[in-house]
Amino acid sequence: MRPTQLWNRSKLRYLLSVPVFIIVLLNIELISQIKDFNTLNSEKNAGLKSPNVSRIIQNKNITDIESNFNSSQKTQSLLNKIKKLNAELSIKNKHLIEGILQDELQTQNIPKKTINDGSKANNIYKMPKFFVILIQVHSRLNYLKELINSLKETKYIEQALLVFSHDIYNEEMNTLINSIDFSATLQIFYPHSLQLFPDTFPGKDSKDCSRSMNKAKALEIGCNNAAFPDTYGNYRESQVVQIKHHWFWKLAFIFDRLNETKHLDNLHVLILEEDHYLLPDSIHVLQKLSEKILSDIDVVSLAVFERSKQNLDMKNLKKYSKAYWHSSKHNTGLMLSRTQWKMIKDCSNAFCTYDDYNWDWTLQYISQTCFKLPLVAIYPVSSRVIHMGECGTHHKGSNCDPKKKIESLRETLEEKKNDLFSEKFSLNSVNTGILAIKKSNGGWGDPRDHNLCKSFIETDLNSNNTIFIEM
């Protein structure tokens, strides 16, 4: 074969192969684009039926943030409102107490009256006409209604200033209290409540240790109060410790900060709670038993419990007894004077650091370990303040309606109404045995609680600020 023919065949083969190669490349590119197009359409169609999961999570997070922000705004708004309410206090029905309050201010330097029976001088303790009834209120509206009904039927109630101290702001409760027309009233609001601090201390911080967490585990994860469990290895419960904080704060407020009461040397405060119920002669009995007070360690309690059961002995309505004050026996209807409040303040470090979430067990502890002498209770054999609560922090009854219990009580009182309001009370017994506290109940091991508690006193000791109220 000739060289020219061979070259021509090779050239032809080459020319034919180039277009084929290009066509192959073009086909591959076209197929790739078709696949990308189909994939894109598939994703779009899928998107119409099922949104992208990450987008759902993102939207949910945005919703949560907005919800938390709105909740935070509401809480801050309420906190500002509470501050304003506590700063701009106004007594309702002020005309009912103006006269006796002015008389008390003029004679406050003579708290006791001395008489002479011919042989020796006797100090007769005289309770002032004006006094404060301080009521700790939480959320049980039905009990509060019954308490107010009982106060309305209590003789001499017009001589008292009723102070309702709330740890929850509730318009329905506020309206109910504002409707009272038989006594002077004032509403104050605990400014460190769980309602105002739902997710930070004094409330439950998300970084706080859970109640039953093991200390080693707590230290490992580094929760806020890991190093400070209570005596029994448990961590604080905000809803439980709030009660003791509130109890201490409200007393400091009335004795030391409220302008119209802070200047009364002989101020007396009767301490009640929303689930208490007063008998008609409660204030009368309070005045009569106050005459039995012989020293600064004597306190009147208007109720007594034996073996966790309240004494309501209608056969002994005209008798009283004396015993060393004990938290489980004499904590209901307790009246404190300014002198006793000063004793508590002087022992405030012990009160605020003792590992017990109960105010009454803590009071018993400082009475026995810090006071010069333990408190002595003077109390009626038949209680005049009835604890109606079946539901609450320490009571988990299934029946939370007090009406049946009150109806039964009213029927009993109707039968014995002629035995109420006795002018003379005879001594039934004197118990000289003292029930020493063997151990605390715990629940109060967190230094943050200790410091908050102390601040209620330290604020007043380090400041001349006075809360003025409209009279």
C-alpha positions in Angstrom: 0.0 0.0 0.0 1.2 3.4 -0.9 2.1 5.9 1.9 -0.3 8.5 0.6 -3.3 6.2 0.9 -2.3 5.2 4.4 -2.1 8.8 5.6 -5.5 9.6 4.1 -7.1 6.7 5.9 -5.5 7.8 9.3 -6.5 11.4 8.7 -10.1 10.3 8.0 -10.2 8.1 11.1 -8.9 11.0 13.2 -11.4 13.5 11.8 -14.3 11.1 12.4 -13.2 10.4 16.0 -13.1 14.0 17.2 -16.8 14.8 16.7 -17.7 11.6 18.4 -15.6 12.5 21.4 -17.1 15.9 21.7 -20.6 14.5 21.4 -19.9 12.0 24.2 -18.7 14.9 26.4 -21.7 17.0 25.7 -24.0 14.0 26.5 -22.3 13.5 29.9 -22.7 17.2 30.8 -26.4 17.1 29.7 -27.1 14.1 31.8 -25.5 15.7 34.8 -27.6 18.8 34.4 -30.7 16.8 34.1 -29.9 15.0 37.4 -29.2 18.3 39.2 -32.5 19.7 37.8 -34.5 16.6 39.0 -32.8 16.8 42.4 -33.7 20.5 42.8 -37.3 19.9 41.9 -37.4 16.9 44.2 -36.2 19.1 47.1 -38.7 21.8 46.3 -41.6 19.4 46.2 -40.5 17.8 49.4 -40.3 21.2 51.0 -43.9 21.8 50.2 -44.9 18.7 52.0 -42.5 18.7 55.0 -40.6 21.8 56.2 -36.9 21.6 56.9 -36.3 20.2 60.4 -33.6 22.7 61.2 -35.9 25.5 60.3 -38.6 24.2 62.6 -36.1 24.1 65.5 -35.0 27.6 64.6 -38.5 28.9 64.6 -39.3 27.2 67.9 -36.3 28.8 69.5 -37.4 32.2 68.2 -40.9 31.6 69.7 -39.3 30.5 73.1 -37.1 33.6 73.2 -40.1 35.8 72.4 -42.2 34.0 75.1 -39.4 34.3 77.7 -38.9 38.0 76.8 -42.7 38.7 77.2 -42.7 36.8 80.5 -39.7 38.7 81.7 -41.3 42.0 80.8 -44.5 41.0 82.8 -42.4 40.0 85.8 -40.4 43.2 85.7 -43.6 45.2 85.4 -45.1 43.5 88.4 -41.9 43.9 90.4 -42.0 47.7 89.7 -45.6 47.7 90.7 -44.9 46.0 94.0 -42.1 48.4 94.8 -44.5 51.3 94.1 -47.3 49.8 96.3 -44.9 49.2 99.2 -43.6 52.8 98.9 -47.0 54.5 98.5 -49.0 52.8 101.3 -52.4 54.0 102.2 -54.5 52.8 105.2 -58.2 52.2 104.4 -60.8 53.2 106.9 -58.1 55.3 108.7 -60.7 57.2 110.8 -61.4 54.1 112.9 -58.0 54.1 114.5 -56.9 57.7 114.4 -58.1 58.5 117.9 -56.6 55.5 119.8 -53.4 55.7 117.7 -52.9 59.3 118.8 -53.6 58.4 122.4 -51.1 55.7 122.2 -48.4 58.0 120.8 -49.0 60.4 123.7 -48.8 57.8 126.4 -46.3 55.4 124.9 -43.7 56.0 127.6 -46.1 54.5 130.2 -46.5 50.9 129.1 -47.2 49.5 132.6 -49.4 50.7 135.4 -48.3 50.4 139.0 -50.8 50.0 141.8 -50.4 49.4 145.6 -52.5 46.9 147.4 -51.3 48.0 150.9 -48.5 45.5 151.3 -46.4 45.7 148.2 -46.3 47.3 144.8 -47.5 45.2 141.8 -46.8 45.8 138.2 -49.9 45.3 136.2 -49.2 44.7 132.5 -51.5 46.8 130.3 -51.9 45.9 126.7 -52.6 49.0 124.6 -55.9 49.4 122.9 -54.3 49.9 119.5 -52.5 46.9 118.1 -51.7 45.3 114.7 -53.1 42.0 113.4 -50.6 40.9 110.8 -51.9 38.2 108.4 -49.6 36.3 106.1 -51.5 35.6 102.8 -50.6 33.2 100.0 -53.2 32.0 97.5 -56.1 30.3 99.2 -59.0 32.8 98.5 -61.7 30.5 100.1 -59.9 30.4 103.4 -59.1 34.1 103.3 -62.9 34.9 102.9 -63.7 32.8 106.0 -61.0 34.5 108.0 -62.3 37.9 107.1 -65.8 36.8 108.0 -64.6 35.8 111.4 -62.7 39.1 111.9 -65.9 41.0 111.1 -67.7 39.1 114.0 -64.8 39.7 116.5 -65.6 42.2 119.2 -63.1 45.2 119.4 -61.8 44.6 115.9 -62.2 48.3 115.2 -59.3 48.9 117.5 -56.9 47.0 115.3 -55.0 47.7 112.1 -55.4 44.7 109.9 -52.2 44.3 107.8 -52.4 41.7 105.0 -48.9 40.7 103.9 -49.0 39.0 100.5 -46.4 36.8 98.7 -48.6 36.7 95.5 -50.2 39.7 93.8 -53.8 38.8 93.0 -56.4 41.3 92.0 -59.3 39.2 93.3 -57.7 39.0 96.8 -56.8 42.7 96.8 -60.4 43.6 95.9 -61.8 41.4 98.6 -59.5 43.0 101.2 -60.3 46.5 99.9 -64.0 45.8 100.5 -63.5 45.5 104.3 -65.4 48.3 106.0 -65.3 47.2 109.7 -61.7 47.8 110.4 -58.6 49.8 109.2 -56.7 47.8 106.7 -53.3 47.9 104.9 -51.8 45.7 102.2 -48.1 45.1 101.9 -46.3 42.8 99.5 -43.3 40.6 100.1 -40.8 41.9 97.5 -38.7 38.7 97.1 -41.4 36.3 96.2 -41.3 33.4 93.8 -43.9 35.2 91.7 -41.4 38.1 91.2 -38.3 35.9 90.9 -39.6 32.7 89.1 -36.3 31.5 87.6 -33.6 33.3 89.7 -32.8 33.4 93.4 -34.8 33.6 95.7 -36.8 31.6 93.2 -35.7 28.4 91.5 -32.6 29.1 89.4 -32.2 26.6 86.5 -28.6 26.2 87.6 -29.5 25.3 91.2 -29.0 21.8 92.5 -32.2 19.7 92.6 -33.4 18.9 96.1 -32.3 15.2 96.4 -29.2 15.4 94.3 -26.1 13.6 95.7 -23.5 16.1 96.8 -20.7 14.4 94.9 -22.9 14.6 91.7 -23.7 18.2 92.5 -20.0 19.1 92.8 -19.3 17.2 89.6 -21.8 19.1 87.5 -21.1 22.4 89.4 -24.7 23.5 90.1 -24.9 26.8 92.0 -25.3 25.6 95.6 -23.4 22.3 95.3 -21.3 22.9 98.4 -24.2 23.8 100.6 -26.7 21.0 101.2 -28.6 21.0 104.5 -28.1 18.8 107.6 -29.7 15.9 105.8 -27.9 16.3 102.4 -30.8 18.0 100.7 -30.7 21.2 98.7 -33.0 24.2 99.1 -36.6 24.3 97.9 -37.6 27.8 97.0 -41.3 27.3 97.7 -40.6 26.0 101.2 -38.0 28.6 102.4 -40.1 31.5 101.2 -42.5 31.1 104.2 -39.7 31.8 106.8 -38.3 34.7 104.8 -41.8 36.2 104.5 -42.5 35.8 108.2 -39.3 37.6 109.2 -39.6 40.3 106.5 -43.2 41.3 107.5 -42.3 41.7 111.2 -39.3 43.9 110.3 -41.6 46.0 108.1 -44.2 46.6 110.7 -41.9 47.1 113.7 -39.1 49.0 112.1 -40.1 50.6 108.8 -43.8 51.6 108.8 -43.9 55.2 110.0 -47.1 54.9 112.0 -46.0 51.9 114.0 -42.2 52.2 114.2 -42.5 54.9 116.8 -44.8 53.0 119.1 -42.7 51.7 122.0 -45.5 49.5 123.3 -46.5 48.1 119.9 -48.1 44.6 120.0 -48.6 42.4 116.9 -50.9 39.5 116.7 -49.7 37.0 114.0 -52.2 35.1 111.9 -52.4 33.3 108.6 -54.9 33.1 105.8 -56.4 29.8 107.0 -57.0 30.9 110.6 -60.5 31.5 112.0 -61.2 33.7 115.1 -63.8 33.2 117.7 -65.9 36.2 118.6 -64.2 36.8 121.9 -60.6 36.4 120.6 -59.5 40.0 121.2 -61.3 40.1 124.5 -59.3 37.0 125.6 -56.1 38.5 124.3 -56.6 41.5 126.5 -57.5 39.5 129.6 -54.6 37.1 129.2 -52.2 40.0 128.7 -53.0 41.0 132.3 -51.3 37.8 133.3 -48.0 38.8 131.8 -45.3 39.1 134.4 -42.1 39.6 132.4 -40.7 40.3 129.0 -40.4 36.6 128.2 -44.2 36.0 128.6 -46.1 35.8 125.3 -49.8 35.2 124.7 -50.8 32.5 122.2 -54.5 32.3 121.4 -54.4 28.6 120.5 -52.9 25.4 121.9 -52.2 22.0 120.3 -51.8 18.7 122.1 -50.3 15.7 120.1 -50.9 17.7 116.8 -54.6 18.1 117.7 -56.0 21.5 118.5 -57.7 21.9 121.8 -61.2 23.3 121.6 -62.6 22.5 125.0 -65.9 24.2 125.4 -66.1 23.1 129.1 -63.1 25.2 129.9 -63.7 28.5 128.1 -62.8 30.5 131.3 -59.5 28.9 132.0 -55.9 29.5 131.0 -52.5 27.8 131.4 -48.8 28.6 131.3 -45.9 26.6 129.8 -42.6 27.2 128.1 -43.4 28.2 124.5 -43.1 25.3 122.1 -43.5 25.6 118.3 -45.8 22.7 117.8 -48.1 23.7 120.7 -48.2 27.5 120.7 -47.4 28.8 117.2 -51.0 29.8 116.3 -52.4 33.2 117.2 -49.0 34.3 118.7 -48.7 37.9 119.9 -45.3 39.6 120.0 -44.4 42.9 121.6 -41.7 45.3 120.6 -39.6 44.1 123.4 -39.8 40.5 122.1 -39.1 41.7 118.6 -35.9 43.4 119.8 -34.9 40.0 121.4 -35.4 38.3 118.1 -33.4 41.0 116.2 -30.6 40.7 118.7 -30.5 37.0 117.8 -31.1 37.5 114.1 -27.8 35.9 113.1 -28.9 32.7 114.8 -32.4 33.0 113.4 -31.1 33.5 109.9 -28.5 30.7 109.9 -30.2 27.9 111.9 -30.8 25.0 109.5 -34.6 24.9 109.8 -37.0 26.1 107.1 -39.8 26.7 109.7 -40.0 30.1 111.4 -41.7 28.6 114.5 -39.1 25.9 115.2 -36.4 28.5 114.6 -38.0 30.8 117.1 -38.1 28.0 119.6 -34.4 27.4 118.9 -33.3 30.9 119.6 -35.7 31.1 122.6 -33.8 28.2 124.2 -30.3 29.0 123.1 -30.0 32.8 122.5 -32.5 34.6 124.7 -31.5 35.2 128.3 -34.5 33.1 129.3 -36.9 31.0 127.2 -40.3 32.3 126.2 -43.2 31.4 128.3 -46.6 31.0 126.7 -49.9 32.1 128.3 -52.8 30.5 126.5 -56.5 29.7 126.8 -57.3 26.1 127.6 -59.8 26.3 124.8 -58.3 27.8 121.6 -59.7 31.1 120.3 -57.9 31.0 117.0 -58.7 27.9 115.0 -56.5 26.5 112.3 -58.9 25.6 109.4 -56.3 24.6 106.8 -56.6 21.2 105.3 -54.5 22.0 102.2 -51.2 23.9 102.1 -47.4 23.5 102.6 -47.7 21.1 105.6 -51.2 19.8 105.0 -52.2 17.7 102.0 -55.8 16.9 102.7 -58.2 16.1 100.0 -61.0 18.4 101.2 -59.8 22.0 100.7 -63.2 23.6 101.5 -63.4 25.0 105.1 -67.2 25.6 105.0 -68.3 22.3 106.7 -65.7 22.7 109.4 -66.8 26.2 110.0 -70.5 25.3 110.0 -69.9 22.7 112.7 -67.8 25.2 114.7 -70.6 27.8 114.5 -73.2 25.3 115.8 -71.0 24.5 118.8 -70.4 28.2 119.5 -74.1 28.9 119.4 -74.6 26.4 122.2 -71.8 28.0 124.3 -72.2 31.7 123.5 -73.1 32.6 127.1 -69.7 31.3 128.2 -67.8 33.6 126.0 -66.4 37.0 127.0 -65.6 36.0 130.6 -64.3 38.8 132.8 -62.3 36.4 134.9 -60.0 33.6 133.9 -58.8 31.1 136.4 -55.4 29.3 136.1 -55.8 25.7 135.0 -52.1 24.5 135.0 -48.5 25.5 134.9 -46.1 23.2 133.0 -42.5 23.8 134.0 -41.0 21.2 131.8 -39.1 22.4 128.7 -39.1 20.5 125.4 -35.6 21.0 124.1 -34.9 20.9 120.4 -32.8 17.8 119.6 -32.3 18.5 115.9 -33.3 20.9 113.2 -35.7 20.1 110.3 -33.2 21.2 107.7 -34.0 22.9 104.4 -32.1 26.0 105.3 -28.4 25.3 104.4 -27.9 27.7 101.5 -25.8 30.8 102.4 -27.9 32.9 100.0 -31.0 32.3 102.2 -28.9 33.3 105.3 -27.8 36.5 103.7 -31.3 37.4 102.4 -32.8 36.8 105.8 -30.1 39.0 107.5 -30.7 41.8 105.0 -34.2 42.4 106.3 -32.6 43.6 109.5 -29.4 45.0 108.3 -31.2 47.3 105.9 -33.0 48.9 108.8 -30.0 49.0 111.0 -27.8 50.8 108.4 -30.4 53.2 107.1 -32.6 55.9 108.4 -35.2 55.4 105.6 -38.7 55.4 106.8 -41.8 54.2 104.9 -44.5 56.8 105.3 -48.1 55.9 104.9 -51.1 58.1 104.3 -53.2 58.7 107.4 
